[in-house]
Each structure stands twice: as structure tokens, then as C-alpha cells.
Amino acid sequence: MSVLMTVLLIVQVISALTIIVLVLLQQGKGADMGSAFGGGSAGSLFGAAGAANFLSRITKWAAVVFFVATAALAYLGRPAPAVSQGGVMENHRDDASIPVVPGAAAPAPSAGQPDASVPSAPEPAAPAEAPKN
């Protein structure tokens, strides 16, 4: 694992934990109703609406960092393109142990395979008639 991947992974974990903490610190929409009856949020460190704006801005930037780190990790972690020299069935070999259906034509030999004729099974005899009483 390269140093850049390790740094990006650490940045991603820290930003994910930061997002979790910031989202849990924020108040819901209905929390403002309590301040109308003397909740006293006007005396807070960031002012009446400052804390909500500050936390939402920090959460936004933490999410941006998280998604940039995720995209960079996905880009750097992709597998190297495989160099293909032929088709999927290029090295396929017919298995001689596969039984042949009696009366069916023998399968054609594959390209590049020696012509090994599969002996065909003898044709079944006609069924004997039942004796008459």
C-alpha cells in the first residue's frame, strides 16, 4: 500500500468521524420551538442562529473532504488493466470423458485440436413384439 493511499485512508476516516459528530451535535428543525418559550439560545457562543450555520458549514466541508478522499481512493485502488491476448475460450480443451448420446452425431473437433473421432454407439435394436395370447 503506498503512502498516498495510507494518507487518503486516514483523511477519509477522520472526515467520516467528523461528519458523524457534527451531525449528532446539530439540532433538529423542531428544536427552535423551545427557544421561543425562554430557551435562551441568544446567549450562546455563536449567537442566536450562528451555531446552526457554523455547524452546517463545517459539516458541508467535512462531507466534501470525505467524498474527495473516497474518489481518490477509488481512482488509486483500481486494478491495472489486463492485457488480453485472445478470447475467453482460446485455451479451452474438449473433455473426452463427456459421454456422447447414442445415435447423435459426434461433436466436431475444436480448432487446433487433433481430429479424435469418438466412436459412436451402436444403434439400438427395434423392440421385440409382445407375444400374442
C-alpha positions as CSV (number, residue, x, y, z in Angstrom):
1,M,0.0,0.0,0.0
2,S,1.5,3.3,-1.0
3,V,2.0,6.2,1.4
4,L,-0.6,8.3,-0.6
5,M,-3.2,5.6,-0.1
6,T,-2.5,5.4,3.6
7,V,-2.8,9.2,4.0
8,L,-6.0,9.3,2.0
9,L,-7.4,6.5,4.1
10,I,-6.6,8.3,7.3
11,V,-8.2,11.5,5.9
12,Q,-11.3,9.6,5.0
13,V,-11.7,8.0,8.4
14,I,-11.2,11.3,10.2
15,S,-13.6,13.1,7.9
16,A,-16.2,10.4,8.4
17,L,-15.9,10.6,12.2
18,T,-16.1,14.4,12.0
19,I,-19.3,14.2,10.0
20,I,-20.8,11.8,12.5
21,V,-20.0,14.0,15.4
22,L,-21.2,17.2,13.7
23,V,-24.5,15.7,12.6
24,L,-25.2,14.5,16.1
25,L,-24.4,17.9,17.5
26,Q,-26.8,19.7,15.3
27,Q,-30.4,20.3,16.5
28,G,-33.4,19.3,14.5
29,K,-35.9,21.7,13.0
30,G,-38.3,21.4,15.9
31,A,-35.7,22.4,18.5
32,D,-36.2,26.1,17.8
33,M,-39.7,26.0,19.3
34,G,-38.2,25.6,22.8
35,S,-36.2,28.8,22.4
36,A,-39.5,30.7,21.8
37,F,-40.5,29.9,25.4
38,G,-37.3,31.0,27.1
39,G,-34.8,28.5,25.8
40,G,-32.2,31.3,25.8
41,S,-30.1,30.3,22.8
42,A,-29.4,34.0,22.2
43,G,-26.7,33.9,24.8
44,S,-24.7,31.1,23.2
45,L,-21.2,31.3,21.9
46,F,-22.2,31.8,18.2
47,G,-25.3,34.0,18.7
48,A,-29.0,33.1,18.1
49,A,-28.6,31.4,14.7
50,G,-24.8,31.3,14.5
51,A,-24.3,27.8,15.9
52,A,-26.6,26.2,13.4
53,N,-24.9,28.0,10.4
54,F,-21.4,27.3,11.7
55,L,-22.1,23.6,12.3
56,S,-23.8,23.1,8.9
57,R,-20.9,24.9,7.1
58,I,-18.3,22.7,8.8
59,T,-20.4,19.6,8.1
60,K,-20.6,20.6,4.4
61,W,-16.8,20.9,4.1
62,A,-16.2,17.7,6.0
63,A,-18.5,15.9,3.5
64,V,-16.6,17.5,0.6
65,V,-13.3,16.2,2.0
66,F,-14.9,12.8,2.6
67,F,-16.1,12.5,-1.0
68,V,-12.9,13.8,-2.5
69,A,-10.9,11.2,-0.4
70,T,-13.3,8.5,-1.5
71,A,-13.0,9.3,-5.2
72,A,-9.2,9.5,-4.9
73,L,-9.1,6.1,-3.1
74,A,-11.3,4.6,-5.8
75,Y,-9.1,6.0,-8.5
76,L,-5.8,4.9,-7.0
77,G,-7.2,1.5,-5.9
78,R,-8.5,0.4,-9.3
79,P,-6.9,-2.8,-10.7
80,A,-4.4,-2.5,-13.6
81,P,-5.9,-3.2,-17.0
82,A,-5.3,-6.7,-18.1
83,V,-3.7,-7.3,-21.4
84,S,-5.7,-9.8,-23.4
85,Q,-4.0,-11.9,-26.0
86,G,-7.2,-13.7,-27.2
87,G,-10.7,-14.7,-26.5
88,V,-12.1,-16.3,-23.4
89,M,-12.3,-19.8,-25.0
90,E,-8.9,-19.7,-26.5
91,N,-7.4,-22.3,-24.2
92,H,-10.5,-24.5,-24.0
93,R,-10.0,-28.2,-24.5
94,D,-12.7,-30.6,-25.1
95,D,-13.1,-33.2,-22.4
96,A,-13.0,-36.7,-23.8
97,S,-14.7,-38.1,-20.8
98,I,-18.0,-36.5,-21.6
99,P,-20.4,-39.2,-22.8
100,V,-22.0,-39.0,-26.3
101,V,-25.7,-39.5,-26.7
102,P,-26.3,-42.7,-28.7
103,G,-27.4,-42.1,-32.2
104,A,-26.2,-38.4,-32.1
105,A,-23.6,-37.1,-34.4
106,A,-20.1,-37.0,-33.0
107,P,-19.1,-33.4,-32.0
108,A,-16.9,-31.6,-34.4
109,P,-13.3,-31.3,-33.2
110,S,-12.3,-27.9,-31.9
111,A,-9.9,-25.6,-33.7
112,G,-6.3,-26.5,-33.0
113,Q,-7.3,-29.9,-31.6
114,P,-6.3,-33.2,-33.3
115,D,-9.2,-35.0,-35.0
116,A,-10.0,-37.6,-32.4
117,S,-13.1,-39.4,-33.7
118,V,-15.4,-40.5,-30.9
119,P,-16.7,-44.0,-31.7
120,S,-20.4,-43.8,-32.0
121,A,-22.6,-46.2,-30.0
122,P,-24.4,-48.9,-32.0
123,E,-27.9,-48.2,-32.9
124,P,-30.4,-49.8,-30.6
125,A,-32.3,-52.8,-32.0
126,A,-36.0,-52.5,-32.7
127,P,-38.1,-53.5,-29.7
128,A,-39.4,-57.1,-29.9
129,E,-43.2,-57.5,-30.3
130,A,-45.1,-58.8,-27.3
131,P,-46.3,-62.4,-27.6
132,K,-50.0,-62.7,-28.5
133,N,-52.3,-64.8,-26.4
